[in-house]
Amino acid sequence: MKKPLYVVFDNVAKMYQFPIFSEPTDGVAIRTMQTAMEDPNSQFKKHAQDFTLVRLGNFDDEQGVINQDGKDDVIELSKLIGD
C-alpha cells in the first residue's frame, strides 16, 4: 500500500526536521500534528507560525520503495491553533 510521507519544515531555520513520518491521508497527518501541539512546551505549540507540514511523496510498504513525485505544503501549523 502506498502511503504519503510527511515532514515538518522550519520556516526560520529553512530546513526540514526529523522525523519523517507516514500516515494514510493528509487529514490523519494533520491530526498527528494537532496531538503533538497539545504539549504546551512543544516548539510546534510555542512557535507554530514558524512551521509547515509538508507531504514529501509516498512510501510503498509492500515494495519498500519511496517515490518523491513532488512535494506539497499541507498546512501551516499556526492554522491549527485553537482547533
C-alpha positions in Angstrom: 0.0 0.0 0.0 1.3 3.4 -0.9 1.1 5.9 2.0 2.1 9.6 2.0 5.3 10.7 3.7 5.3 13.8 5.8 7.8 16.1 7.5 7.8 19.5 9.2 9.6 22.4 7.6 11.1 25.0 9.9 10.5 28.3 8.1 13.0 30.2 10.3 15.9 27.7 10.0 15.0 26.9 6.4 15.3 23.2 6.9 13.2 20.0 7.2 13.1 18.4 10.6 13.2 14.7 11.5 11.3 12.5 11.9 9.8 11.9 8.5 6.5 10.0 9.2 3.9 8.2 7.2 0.1 8.5 7.6 -2.7 7.2 5.3 -4.1 10.7 4.5 -3.4 14.4 4.9 -6.2 14.6 7.5 -4.5 12.0 9.7 -1.2 13.7 9.4 -2.8 17.0 10.5 -4.4 15.2 13.4 -1.0 13.8 14.4 0.4 17.3 14.4 -2.5 18.6 16.4 -1.7 15.9 19.0 2.0 16.9 19.0 0.9 20.5 19.6 -1.1 19.7 22.7 2.1 19.8 24.8 2.4 23.4 25.9 6.2 23.1 25.9 6.4 21.8 22.3 8.2 24.1 19.9 5.4 23.5 17.5 2.9 24.9 20.1 5.2 27.8 21.2 6.2 28.9 17.7 3.5 27.4 15.4 3.9 30.3 12.9 7.4 29.0 12.2 6.4 25.6 10.9 4.7 24.0 7.9 3.6 20.4 7.5 4.8 19.1 4.1 3.9 16.0 2.1 7.2 14.7 0.6 5.9 11.9 -1.6 4.9 8.4 -0.7 6.1 5.1 0.6 5.1 1.7 -0.8 5.1 -0.5 2.3 4.8 -3.7 0.2 7.8 -2.9 -2.1 9.8 -0.8 0.3 10.1 2.0 -2.3 10.0 5.7 -1.7 8.6 7.9 -4.5 9.0 11.6 -4.4 6.9 12.7 -7.3 6.7 16.2 -5.8 6.3 17.9 -2.5 3.4 19.9 -1.3 2.7 22.1 1.7 -0.2 20.6 3.6 -0.9 23.2 6.3 0.9 26.0 8.3 0.9 24.8 11.9 -0.4 28.2 13.1 -3.7 27.4 11.4 -4.1 24.5 13.9 -4.0 26.8 17.0 -7.4 26.7 18.7 -8.7 23.7 16.7 
